[in-house]
Amino acid sequence: MKNFFSSHPRPIALSVKAAVAIILTFTLWRIVLLWVNQTDLFVDEAQYWLWGQNPDFGYYSKPPMIGWIIRLSNMIGHSDSTFWVRLPAPLFHMATALLMIPLAARTIGRDAAPWAGVTFVTLPAVSLSSVLMSTDTIQLTFLTVAIMLFVRLTKGASALAAIGLGLSLGLAFMTKYSVLFLLPGVFIAMLTIRSARISWRDTGIAAVIGGIVVAPNLWWNVTHGAVTVRHTESIANWNVGTHKAHLDILDGPGFLAAQFGVVGPIVFAMILWAGWRMIRGRSGDREKLLVWLSLPCILLITVQAIFGDANANWGVPAYVAGTVLACGVMMILPWWVLRTSLVINAVVAVVIPLLTVFAYALKLPNGDLVMKRYVGRAAVSEFIAETAKKEKIGVIVAGDRGMLADLFYTLRGRPLTIYAKPRDGFPESYYEQTFSMPEAIGGPVLYASLAVATCEGVPAEVVGRWAVPYGYRRGQTVYVQKMTPNCLVPATQAVAMK
């Protein structure tokens, strides 16, 4: 079987031990600085933490895996501090980088395999998601195991490997549905590359095991109005034929351009070049397989960006095979290509954790903090809590998802009850779905928002006002108002309450 080194007589040497040492060094750097991290949990992280406090087989916007992982980390550390919420992130990335070495050894060759692990651990997206907790981080580990087992099965039937494939794919699905973007490429590879096929028996075993793993989440969706599926459809703007659907040709190139930042300019360029090599007939079977396991996923989401919406991180499932593929291509190029790629990405990998440590010191020319999105959230919640203490009111209601996320996390363990402002129809957040203010609630409540709310056309009493001077709410004013519950419910409920 043709491999990447057929025309390269002097592959660059890096031992597996050295690669492991580099991976562990970057991981240790991230963990140490995570301990002194000065940022607040981002809105998604705080939401995932809350999921972990309420174990289930599904949640409003994602499958349950990240909530389970955070809960386990909190239990191990006997703490739900930001450190223990985020600690799984660098550890999962470390595991993925280490697994990348045997995966690369089975596809692009043993000489290049150590470089694949080092390249992965320094990817910009990996560096950023090592200081935050995200679903992509966990999914990448399961996907790496799945692809490694798939490659193993292309070399011979194995019921054990097929069980592992189904299990790892199921766990990847239980982390984030974006794993489905890889399936078209897998099918094309199996149709067009004889050496990329696995036996029907192993395919069946993997499908059955995967189905068993994901069944609880699918059933949860059935019993909860398909809320996760409907939310996914909503954020992707798949509502074709409604006012939400859109067509924007420029969003496709915009998504592609963002990928140069996600994995680094040289790595992404190498992935694209590998696709060009395959089109020109210069690829061996293993290189073609890696192309089909990466580029179709990126192209599908590019199309999604044109016809709907797509965030830059949606292409992350492509970068298990994509990272290996890029390393294989770089190994047949002059040494400076790989070296430059590693230097660029390593600088980012060193700097990002430092930014979180000096989150309140580093500013942009306009006066905003560099880490603006990740600071000042807890301060808003503390202001609201102080107002509640002053007013001797123990019920806080908010309608803003970001505010609710931090209220639940920052004020955990305090004698305060937090609710989401209720609405008619489909809930727009996990908080509206699960913690919507009930109709039967007595006494006044405090309503926190970014604008003065009215009740029956009259502004409610403002008992707290704060012009936020820094962080993600800089320049905004937070209002806390004393209101009766019926002022906050939809009109149909208000009538019933009267």
C-alpha positions as CSV (number, residue, x, y, z in Angstrom):
1,M,0.0,0.0,0.0
2,K,1.5,3.3,-1.1
3,N,2.4,5.6,1.8
4,F,3.6,9.2,2.2
5,F,7.3,8.4,2.4
6,S,7.7,6.6,-0.9
7,S,9.4,9.7,-2.4
8,H,11.0,11.1,0.8
9,P,14.4,9.5,1.7
10,R,15.0,11.5,4.8
11,P,12.0,11.8,7.1
12,I,12.5,14.1,10.0
13,A,13.1,12.1,13.2
14,L,11.1,12.5,16.4
15,S,10.8,9.7,18.9
16,V,7.5,8.7,20.4
17,K,9.0,9.3,23.9
18,A,9.9,12.9,22.9
19,A,6.5,13.5,21.4
20,V,4.8,12.2,24.6
21,A,7.1,14.5,26.6
22,I,6.1,17.5,24.5
23,I,2.4,16.7,24.8
24,L,2.7,16.3,28.6
25,T,4.6,19.5,28.9
26,F,1.9,21.5,27.1
27,T,-0.8,19.8,29.2
28,L,1.0,20.6,32.4
29,W,1.4,24.2,31.3
30,R,-2.3,24.4,30.7
31,I,-3.3,22.8,34.0
32,V,-0.9,25.0,36.1
33,L,-2.2,28.2,34.5
34,L,-5.8,26.9,34.7
35,W,-5.3,26.8,38.5
36,V,-4.6,30.6,38.5
37,N,-7.1,31.4,35.7
38,Q,-8.9,34.7,36.3
39,T,-11.8,34.3,33.9
40,D,-15.4,33.5,34.8
41,L,-17.2,30.5,33.2
42,F,-18.5,31.4,29.8
43,V,-22.3,31.1,29.4
44,D,-22.1,27.6,27.8
45,E,-19.7,26.4,30.5
46,A,-22.0,27.5,33.3
47,Q,-24.9,25.8,31.5
48,Y,-22.9,22.6,31.2
49,W,-22.1,22.7,34.9
50,L,-25.8,23.1,35.7
51,W,-26.5,20.1,33.5
52,G,-24.1,18.1,35.6
53,Q,-26.1,19.0,38.7
54,N,-29.2,17.6,37.1
55,P,-28.1,14.3,35.5
56,D,-30.2,13.2,32.5
57,F,-30.0,11.5,29.2
58,G,-30.4,14.7,27.2
59,Y,-30.6,18.4,27.6
60,Y,-32.0,21.4,25.7
61,S,-29.2,22.1,23.2
62,K,-26.8,19.1,23.4
63,P,-26.6,15.4,24.3
64,P,-25.6,14.7,27.9
65,M,-22.0,13.6,27.9
66,I,-20.4,17.0,28.8
67,G,-22.7,17.4,31.8
68,W,-21.7,13.9,33.0
69,I,-18.0,14.6,32.6
70,I,-18.2,17.8,34.5
71,R,-20.2,16.1,37.3
72,L,-17.5,13.4,37.5
73,S,-14.7,16.0,37.7
74,N,-16.6,17.9,40.4
75,M,-17.0,14.7,42.4
76,I,-13.3,13.7,42.0
77,G,-12.2,17.2,43.1
78,H,-14.9,17.6,45.7
79,S,-15.4,21.0,44.2
80,D,-17.3,22.8,41.5
81,S,-14.8,25.7,41.2
82,T,-14.0,26.9,37.7
83,F,-10.8,24.8,37.8
84,W,-12.6,21.5,38.3
85,V,-15.3,22.4,35.8
86,R,-12.5,23.0,33.2
87,L,-9.9,20.5,34.2
88,P,-11.3,17.7,31.8
89,A,-10.5,20.0,28.8
90,P,-6.7,19.8,28.8
91,L,-6.8,16.1,29.9
92,F,-9.1,15.1,27.1
93,H,-6.9,17.0,24.6
94,M,-3.9,15.2,26.0
95,A,-5.6,11.9,25.5
96,T,-6.5,12.8,21.9
97,A,-2.9,13.9,21.1
98,L,-1.5,10.7,22.6
99,L,-4.1,8.6,20.6
100,M,-3.1,10.5,17.5
101,I,0.3,8.8,17.5
102,P,-0.9,5.2,17.0
103,L,-3.6,6.5,14.6
104,A,-1.0,8.2,12.5
105,A,1.3,5.2,12.7
106,R,-1.4,3.1,11.1
107,T,-2.1,5.6,8.3
108,I,0.9,7.8,7.4
109,G,3.7,5.9,8.9
110,R,5.7,5.5,12.1
111,D,8.2,8.2,11.4
112,A,5.5,10.8,11.0
113,A,3.3,9.6,13.9
114,P,5.0,11.5,16.7
115,W,4.7,14.8,14.8
116,A,0.9,14.2,14.4
117,G,0.5,14.1,18.2
118,V,2.6,17.2,18.7
119,T,0.8,19.0,15.9
120,F,-2.6,18.2,17.4
121,V,-1.8,19.4,20.9
122,T,-0.7,22.8,19.5
123,L,-3.6,23.4,17.2
124,P,-5.1,26.9,18.0
125,A,-8.6,25.4,18.5
126,V,-7.1,22.9,21.0
127,S,-5.2,25.6,22.8
128,L,-8.4,27.7,23.2
129,S,-10.6,24.8,24.2
130,S,-8.0,23.7,26.8
131,V,-8.8,26.8,28.9
132,L,-12.5,26.4,28.4
133,M,-14.9,23.4,28.6
134,S,-16.6,22.5,25.4
135,T,-18.3,19.5,23.8
136,D,-15.8,19.5,20.9
137,T,-13.0,18.7,23.3
138,I,-14.7,15.5,24.5
139,Q,-16.0,14.4,21.1
140,L,-12.5,14.6,19.5
141,T,-11.2,11.9,21.9
142,F,-14.0,9.5,21.1
143,L,-13.7,10.2,17.4
144,T,-10.0,9.5,17.4
145,V,-10.7,6.1,19.0
146,A,-13.4,5.4,16.4
147,I,-11.2,6.3,13.4
148,M,-8.4,4.2,14.8
149,L,-10.7,1.2,15.2
150,F,-12.2,1.8,11.8
151,V,-8.7,1.7,10.3
152,R,-8.0,-1.5,12.2
153,L,-11.1,-3.1,10.8
154,T,-10.1,-2.3,7.2
155,K,-7.1,-4.7,7.8
156,G,-9.2,-7.6,9.0
157,A,-12.4,-8.6,10.7
158,S,-12.6,-8.3,14.5
159,A,-15.7,-8.5,16.6
160,L,-13.9,-6.8,19.5
161,A,-12.8,-3.9,17.4
162,A,-16.3,-3.6,15.9
163,I,-17.8,-3.4,19.4
164,G,-15.2,-0.6,20.3
165,L,-16.1,1.2,17.0
166,G,-19.8,1.2,17.8
167,L,-19.1,2.2,21.4
168,S,-16.8,5.1,20.5
169,L,-19.1,6.4,17.8
170,G,-22.1,6.2,20.1
171,L,-20.2,8.2,22.8
172,A,-19.2,10.8,20.2
173,F,-22.8,11.2,19.3
174,M,-23.8,11.4,23.0
175,T,-21.4,14.4,23.1
176,K,-22.4,16.3,20.0
177,Y,-24.5,15.5,17.0
178,S,-21.9,16.9,14.6
179,V,-20.3,13.4,14.4
180,L,-23.0,12.8,11.7
181,F,-21.1,15.2,9.4
182,L,-18.4,12.5,9.0
183,L,-20.7,9.8,7.8
184,P,-20.9,10.9,4.1
185,G,-17.2,10.8,3.8
186,V,-17.0,7.4,5.4
187,F,-19.5,6.0,2.9
188,I,-17.7,7.5,-0.1
189,A,-14.4,6.1,1.2
190,M,-15.9,2.6,1.6
191,L,-17.4,2.8,-1.9
192,T,-14.4,4.1,-3.7
193,I,-11.4,2.5,-1.9
194,R,-11.3,-1.3,-1.6
195,S,-8.8,-1.2,1.2
196,A,-11.1,1.1,3.2
197,R,-14.0,-1.4,3.5
198,I,-14.9,-3.4,6.6
199,S,-16.9,-6.6,6.7
200,W,-20.7,-6.5,6.8
201,R,-20.6,-8.4,10.1
202,D,-18.4,-5.8,11.7
203,T,-20.5,-3.0,10.3
204,G,-23.6,-4.6,11.8
205,I,-22.0,-5.1,15.2
206,A,-20.8,-1.5,15.2
207,A,-24.3,-0.2,14.2
208,V,-26.0,-2.3,16.9
209,I,-23.7,-1.2,19.7
210,G,-23.8,2.4,18.5
211,G,-27.6,2.2,18.5
212,I,-27.7,0.9,22.0
213,V,-25.4,3.6,23.3
214,V,-27.4,6.5,21.7
215,A,-30.9,5.0,22.4
216,P,-31.3,6.7,25.8
217,N,-30.8,10.2,24.2
218,L,-33.0,9.4,21.3
219,W,-35.8,8.3,23.7
220,W,-35.2,11.4,25.8
221,N,-35.8,13.5,22.7
222,V,-39.0,11.6,21.9
223,T,-40.3,12.2,25.4
224,H,-39.3,15.9,25.5
225,G,-40.8,17.1,22.2
226,A,-37.5,16.5,20.2
227,V,-36.2,19.7,21.9
228,T,-32.5,19.1,21.1
229,V,-33.3,18.3,17.5
230,R,-35.5,21.4,17.2
231,H,-32.9,23.6,18.8
232,T,-30.2,22.3,16.4
233,E,-32.5,23.0,13.5
234,S,-33.1,26.5,14.9
235,I,-29.4,27.5,15.3
236,A,-28.5,26.0,11.9
237,N,-31.4,28.0,10.3
238,W,-32.7,24.9,8.6
239,N,-36.2,26.3,8.6
240,V,-36.3,26.6,4.8
241,G,-39.4,28.4,3.5
242,T,-39.7,30.6,6.7
243,H,-38.4,34.0,7.4
244,K,-35.4,32.4,9.2
245,A,-34.0,30.7,6.1
246,H,-31.3,32.7,4.2
247,L,-28.8,32.4,1.4
248,D,-25.5,34.2,1.7
249,I,-22.8,33.1,-0.7
250,L,-20.1,35.0,1.2
251,D,-20.7,33.0,4.4
252,G,-19.2,29.9,2.8
253,P,-15.8,31.5,2.1
254,G,-16.0,33.1,5.5
255,F,-16.4,29.8,7.2
256,L,-13.4,28.4,5.2
257,A,-11.3,31.4,6.0
258,A,-12.0,30.9,9.7
259,Q,-10.6,27.3,9.5
260,F,-7.1,28.8,8.9
261,G,-7.4,30.1,12.4
262,V,-9.1,27.0,13.9
263,V,-6.2,24.7,13.1
264,G,-3.5,27.1,12.0
265,P,-2.8,28.5,8.5
266,I,-0.3,25.9,7.4
267,V,-2.2,22.8,8.7
268,F,-5.4,23.9,7.0
269,A,-3.5,24.7,3.8
270,M,-2.0,21.2,3.9
271,I,-5.4,19.6,4.2
272,L,-6.7,21.5,1.2
273,W,-3.5,20.6,-0.7
274,A,-4.1,16.9,0.1
275,G,-7.5,17.2,-1.5
276,W,-5.9,18.6,-4.6
277,R,-3.3,15.8,-4.6
278,M,-6.2,13.3,-4.5
279,I,-8.0,15.0,-7.4
280,R,-4.8,14.8,-9.5
281,G,-4.3,11.1,-8.7
282,R,-1.2,11.5,-6.6
283,S,-2.6,9.9,-3.4
284,G,-2.2,6.4,-2.0
285,D,-5.2,4.6,-0.4
286,R,-4.4,5.7,3.2
287,E,-4.1,9.3,2.1
288,K,-7.4,9.1,0.2
289,L,-9.1,7.6,3.3
290,L,-7.9,10.5,5.4
291,V,-9.1,13.0,2.8
292,W,-12.6,11.4,2.8
293,L,-12.6,11.5,6.6
294,S,-11.9,15.2,6.7
295,L,-12.6,17.4,3.7
296,P,-16.3,16.3,3.0
297,C,-17.1,17.3,6.6
298,I,-15.6,20.8,6.0
299,L,-17.3,21.1,2.6
300,L,-20.7,20.1,4.1
301,I,-20.5,22.7,6.7
302,T,-19.4,25.3,4.2
303,V,-22.6,24.6,2.3
304,Q,-24.5,24.8,5.6
305,A,-22.9,28.3,6.1
306,I,-24.2,29.4,2.7
307,F,-27.8,28.2,3.2
308,G,-28.1,28.6,7.0
309,D,-25.6,29.3,9.8
310,A,-22.4,27.7,10.8
311,N,-20.0,28.5,13.6
312,A,-16.2,28.2,13.0
313,N,-15.9,25.3,15.4
314,W,-18.5,23.1,13.6
315,G,-15.8,21.8,11.4
316,V,-13.8,20.4,14.3
317,P,-14.8,16.7,13.7
318,A,-12.8,16.9,10.5
319,Y,-9.6,17.6,12.3
320,V,-8.8,14.1,13.7
321,A,-8.1,12.7,10.3
322,G,-7.3,16.2,9.0
323,T,-4.4,16.7,11.5
324,V,-2.9,13.3,10.5
325,L,-3.4,14.1,6.9
326,A,-1.7,17.5,7.2
327,C,1.3,15.9,8.9
328,G,1.6,13.3,6.2
329,V,1.7,16.0,3.6
330,M,4.2,18.1,5.5
331,M,6.5,15.2,5.8
332,I,7.1,15.1,2.1
333,L,7.8,18.8,2.0
334,P,10.9,20.7,3.1
335,W,11.5,20.7,6.9
336,W,10.7,24.4,7.2
337,V,7.0,23.9,6.4
338,L,6.4,21.6,9.4
339,R,8.8,23.7,11.6
340,T,7.0,26.9,10.7
341,S,3.6,25.4,11.4
342,L,4.7,24.1,14.8
343,V,6.3,27.5,15.8
344,I,3.1,29.4,14.8
345,N,0.8,27.1,16.7
346,A,3.1,26.7,19.7
347,V,3.3,30.4,20.2
348,V,-0.5,30.5,20.3
349,A,-0.5,27.5,22.6
350,V,1.7,29.3,25.1
351,V,0.0,32.6,24.9
352,I,-3.7,31.7,25.3
353,P,-3.3,30.3,28.9
354,L,-1.4,33.4,29.8
355,L,-4.2,35.6,28.6
356,T,-6.6,34.0,31.1
357,V,-4.2,34.6,33.9
358,F,-3.9,38.3,33.1
359,A,-7.5,38.6,32.0
360,Y,-8.0,41.9,34.0
361,A,-4.8,43.5,32.9
362,L,-4.5,43.1,29.1
363,K,-6.5,45.6,27.1
364,L,-7.2,46.4,23.5
365,P,-6.7,50.0,22.1
366,N,-10.4,50.8,22.6
367,G,-10.2,50.0,26.3
368,D,-11.9,46.6,26.3
369,L,-10.2,43.7,28.0
370,V,-8.7,41.2,25.6
371,M,-10.6,38.5,27.5
372,K,-13.8,40.7,27.7
373,R,-16.2,37.8,26.9
374,Y,-14.9,35.8,29.9
375,V,-14.7,38.3,32.7
376,G,-17.2,40.4,34.6
377,R,-20.0,37.8,34.5
378,A,-19.7,36.9,38.2
379,A,-19.6,40.6,39.2
380,V,-23.1,41.1,37.6
381,S,-24.5,38.2,39.5
382,E,-22.9,39.4,42.8
383,F,-24.5,42.8,42.2
384,I,-27.9,41.2,41.8
385,A,-27.4,39.1,44.9
386,E,-26.5,42.1,47.0
387,T,-29.6,43.8,45.8
388,A,-31.7,40.8,46.8
389,K,-30.1,40.8,50.2
390,K,-30.8,44.5,50.7
391,E,-34.4,44.1,49.6
392,K,-34.8,40.9,51.6
393,I,-36.3,39.1,48.6
394,G,-35.2,35.5,47.9
395,V,-36.5,35.0,44.3
396,I,-34.6,36.3,41.3
397,V,-36.0,36.1,37.8
398,A,-34.2,36.9,34.5
399,G,-34.9,36.5,30.8
400,D,-31.3,36.8,29.4
401,R,-29.7,33.3,28.9
402,G,-26.2,34.6,29.7
403,M,-27.3,36.3,32.9
404,L,-29.3,33.2,34.0
405,A,-26.3,30.9,33.3
406,D,-24.1,32.9,35.6
407,L,-26.7,33.5,38.3
408,F,-27.2,29.7,38.7
409,Y,-23.4,29.1,38.9
410,T,-22.1,32.1,40.9
411,L,-25.0,32.1,43.4
412,R,-24.9,28.3,43.9
413,G,-25.4,27.3,47.5
414,R,-27.0,30.6,48.6
415,P,-30.5,30.9,49.9
416,L,-31.8,32.3,46.6
417,T,-34.3,30.8,44.1
418,I,-33.6,31.6,40.5
419,Y,-36.1,31.3,37.7
420,A,-36.3,32.1,34.0
421,K,-38.9,34.5,32.8
422,P,-41.6,32.2,31.3
423,R,-42.8,32.5,27.7
424,D,-45.5,31.0,25.5
425,G,-44.6,28.4,23.0
426,F,-41.2,26.6,22.4
427,P,-38.6,27.5,25.1
428,E,-35.6,29.4,23.8
429,S,-33.2,28.1,26.4
430,Y,-32.5,25.3,28.9
431,Y,-33.6,27.7,31.7
432,E,-37.0,28.4,30.1
433,Q,-37.4,24.7,29.6
434,T,-36.5,23.5,33.1
435,F,-36.5,26.5,35.5
436,S,-39.3,28.7,34.2
437,M,-41.0,30.7,36.9
438,P,-44.1,28.8,38.0
439,E,-47.5,30.4,38.1
440,A,-48.1,29.6,41.8
441,I,-45.5,31.9,43.4
442,G,-46.3,34.3,46.2
443,G,-44.8,37.6,47.1
444,P,-42.7,40.0,45.0
445,V,-39.7,38.9,43.0
446,L,-36.6,40.7,41.7
447,Y,-36.4,40.9,37.9
448,A,-32.9,41.4,36.5
449,S,-32.5,42.7,33.0
450,L,-30.7,45.2,30.7
451,A,-33.7,47.5,30.3
452,V,-36.4,48.9,32.5
453,A,-39.4,46.6,32.4
454,T,-43.0,47.7,32.7
455,C,-46.1,46.2,34.3
456,E,-49.4,47.1,32.7
457,G,-47.7,49.9,31.0
458,V,-46.1,51.4,34.1
459,P,-42.3,51.0,34.8
460,A,-41.8,48.7,37.8
461,E,-39.8,50.0,40.8
462,V,-36.1,50.0,40.2
463,V,-34.3,48.9,43.4
464,G,-30.8,48.4,41.9
465,R,-29.0,49.9,38.9
466,W,-25.4,49.3,37.9
467,A,-23.5,50.8,34.9
468,V,-21.1,47.9,34.3
469,P,-17.5,49.4,33.9
470,Y,-15.7,46.3,32.6
471,G,-16.0,42.8,31.1
472,Y,-18.6,41.4,28.8
473,R,-21.3,43.9,30.0
474,R,-19.1,46.9,29.7
475,G,-21.1,50.0,28.7
476,Q,-24.4,48.3,29.6
477,T,-26.6,49.0,32.6
478,V,-28.1,46.2,34.7
479,Y,-31.4,46.9,36.3
480,V,-33.0,45.1,39.2
481,Q,-36.7,45.7,39.7
482,K,-39.2,44.7,42.3
483,M,-42.2,43.1,40.6
484,T,-45.2,41.0,41.2
485,P,-45.0,37.6,39.5
486,N,-48.0,38.2,37.2
487,C,-46.1,41.1,35.6
488,L,-43.5,38.6,34.2
489,V,-45.7,35.9,32.8
490,P,-47.2,35.8,29.2
491,A,-50.6,37.4,28.8
492,T,-52.4,34.1,28.6
493,Q,-50.9,33.0,32.0
494,A,-51.5,36.3,33.6
495,V,-55.2,36.1,32.9
496,A,-55.2,32.6,34.5
497,M,-53.3,33.9,37.5
498,K,-55.9,36.6,38.1
